[in-house]
Amino acid sequence: MGKVCSWEELETNLAPLRGKKKIVFTNGCFDLLHVGHVRYLQEAKSLGDILVVALNTDESVKLLKGPTRPVQNESDRAEILAALGCVDFTTLFSEQTPANIIQVVKPDILVKGGDWKIEQIVGADFVQSYGGKVYSLNFVDGKSTTNLIQKAKS
């Protein structure tokens, strides 16, 4: 099972792995975990050895998705993600973008879902500046938290 940790704990945990293991980073809200999320996270993990997921805090989800979101609170979302076999570390971030946590993690590989073009991915320039790779992974059509919420309402 993965671990939910602070940025400081994350730095400490990653330090001995740098140069020995390939670190993959992604971020998102992951409000209601669905098959699209699971496939995406499994694909992300397949690109390296360690998968770090930065999770938007409740307040940042509200700013991004509106006042009725998130459906699940940040500690529940973090625990659910950490329980997935493909996720090694989960941490929270409250900023508008993950730029600061990306600089802390300094991943070998940065990924986002296929609905993001590489030039739109926050942190891409930083990761590429030291030889890291950036990927836009497969998007699972029709699978989204918004769709789940709409289905539950009807």
C-alpha positions in Angstrom: 0.0 0.0 0.0 1.2 3.5 -0.8 1.8 6.2 1.7 0.1 9.6 2.2 2.7 12.1 3.2 3.6 15.8 3.6 5.9 17.4 1.1 8.8 17.2 3.6 8.2 13.4 4.1 7.9 13.0 0.4 11.3 14.6 -0.1 12.8 12.4 2.6 11.3 9.2 1.1 12.4 10.1 -2.5 16.0 11.1 -1.7 17.5 7.6 -1.4 15.6 6.5 -4.6 16.8 9.3 -6.9 19.1 7.9 -9.6 18.2 4.4 -8.7 14.5 4.4 -9.5 12.5 6.2 -12.1 10.1 8.6 -10.5 6.8 9.3 -12.2 4.6 12.2 -11.1 1.0 13.1 -11.8 -1.6 15.3 -10.2 -5.4 15.8 -10.1 -8.6 16.0 -8.1 -9.5 12.2 -8.2 -12.8 13.0 -6.6 -14.8 9.9 -7.4 -12.3 7.2 -8.4 -13.5 5.5 -11.6 -12.1 3.1 -14.2 -10.6 5.9 -16.2 -8.6 7.0 -13.2 -7.4 3.5 -12.5 -6.3 2.8 -16.1 -4.5 6.2 -16.2 -2.7 5.6 -12.9 -1.7 2.1 -14.0 -0.3 3.4 -17.3 1.5 6.1 -15.4 3.1 3.6 -13.1 4.2 1.4 -16.0 6.5 4.2 -17.2 8.7 4.1 -14.1 9.3 2.6 -10.7 7.7 5.0 -8.2 4.4 6.8 -8.8 3.8 10.0 -6.9 0.3 11.5 -7.0 -0.3 15.1 -5.9 -3.9 15.6 -4.9 -5.7 18.9 -5.0 -7.0 19.9 -1.6 -10.7 20.4 -1.0 -10.4 24.2 -1.4 -8.5 24.0 -4.7 -11.1 21.4 -6.0 -13.8 23.9 -5.2 -12.0 26.6 -7.2 -11.5 24.3 -10.2 -14.8 22.4 -10.2 -17.3 24.6 -8.4 -19.0 24.8 -5.0 -20.5 21.4 -5.0 -17.2 19.6 -5.3 -15.4 17.7 -4.1 -17.8 14.9 -3.3 -15.2 13.2 -1.1 -12.9 15.1 1.3 -9.2 15.3 0.7 -8.2 12.8 3.4 -10.6 10.2 2.0 -9.4 10.8 -1.5 -5.7 10.6 -0.5 -6.3 7.3 1.4 -8.2 5.7 -1.5 -5.4 6.6 -3.9 -2.7 5.4 -1.5 -4.5 2.1 -1.3 -4.0 1.4 -5.0 -1.2 -0.9 -5.8 0.2 1.3 -8.5 0.5 4.4 -6.3 3.6 4.7 -4.1 3.1 8.2 -2.6 0.2 10.6 -2.3 0.6 14.2 -1.2 -1.8 17.2 -1.1 -1.3 20.6 -2.7 -3.4 23.7 -2.3 -1.9 26.0 -4.9 -3.7 26.8 -8.2 -1.2 24.6 -10.1 1.2 21.8 -9.1 4.3 23.8 -10.2 5.8 24.0 -6.6 5.3 20.3 -5.8 6.8 19.3 -9.1 9.9 21.2 -8.2 10.1 19.4 -4.9 9.6 15.9 -6.5 11.7 16.6 -9.5 10.3 13.6 -11.4 12.0 11.7 -14.2 8.6 11.5 -15.9 5.6 13.9 -15.7 2.3 12.7 -16.9 -1.3 14.0 -17.4 -4.4 12.6 -19.0 -4.9 12.5 -22.8 -7.1 15.6 -22.6 -4.0 17.6 -21.9 -1.5 18.6 -24.7 2.1 18.4 -23.6 2.6 22.1 -24.0 -0.3 22.7 -21.6 1.0 20.5 -18.9 2.2 22.6 -15.9 5.8 21.8 -15.1 6.6 20.3 -18.5 9.3 23.0 -19.2 10.9 22.4 -15.8 11.0 18.6 -16.2 12.3 18.8 -19.7 15.0 21.3 -18.6 16.9 18.5 -16.8 16.2 15.8 -19.3 13.0 14.5 -17.9 10.1 13.2 -20.1 6.6 14.5 -20.3 3.7 12.4 -21.6 0.0 12.9 -22.2 -1.5 9.4 -21.5 -4.5 7.7 -22.9 -7.9 9.2 -22.2 -10.9 6.8 -21.5 -13.8 8.3 -23.3 -17.1 8.6 -21.3 -15.5 7.9 -18.0 -15.4 11.0 -15.7 -16.4 12.1 -12.3 -18.8 14.6 -13.9 -20.5 11.7 -15.8 -20.8 9.7 -12.6 -22.4 12.6 -10.7 -24.9 13.2 -13.5 -25.8 9.5 -13.6 -26.3 9.4 -9.8 -28.6 12.5 -10.0 -30.8 10.9 -12.7 
